[in-house]
């Protein structure tokens, strides 16, 4: 299965990753911090894969 990500969608994912990372830094619950950082890493991986295919 192949999913195509448009330029606008890629930009939105980048902004979401920035927001997600900032949120992780602002949390005080260590469990929530770990989870948010994991979600941020997943977003970054998706962004990197999308950019590599361009």
C-alpha positions in Angstrom: 0.0 0.0 0.0 1.2 3.5 -0.9 0.2 6.7 0.7 1.0 10.0 -1.0 1.6 13.1 1.0 1.2 16.5 -0.7 3.5 19.5 0.0 0.8 21.2 2.1 0.3 18.0 4.2 4.0 17.7 4.7 4.2 21.2 6.0 1.3 20.5 8.3 3.1 17.4 9.6 6.2 19.5 10.3 4.3 22.1 12.2 2.5 19.3 14.2 5.9 17.8 15.1 7.1 21.2 16.3 4.0 21.6 18.5 4.2 18.0 19.7 7.8 18.5 20.7 7.1 21.8 22.5 4.2 20.1 24.4 6.5 17.3 25.5 8.9 19.9 27.0 6.1 21.6 28.8 4.6 18.5 30.5 5.5 17.7 34.1 4.2 14.1 34.2 7.2 11.9 33.2 4.9 9.3 31.7 3.1 11.9 29.6 6.5 13.3 28.5 7.7 9.9 27.3 4.5 9.3 25.4 4.5 12.7 23.8 8.2 12.4 22.8 7.4 9.0 21.2 4.6 10.5 19.2 6.9 13.3 18.1 9.6 10.8 17.0 6.9 8.9 14.9 5.9 12.2 13.2 9.5 13.0 12.5 10.1 9.5 11.0 7.0 9.9 8.7 8.3 13.4 7.6 11.8 12.0 6.9 10.3 9.1 4.8 8.1 11.5 2.9 11.0 13.8 2.2 13.3 11.0 1.1 10.8 9.9 -1.6 10.7 13.4 -3.2 
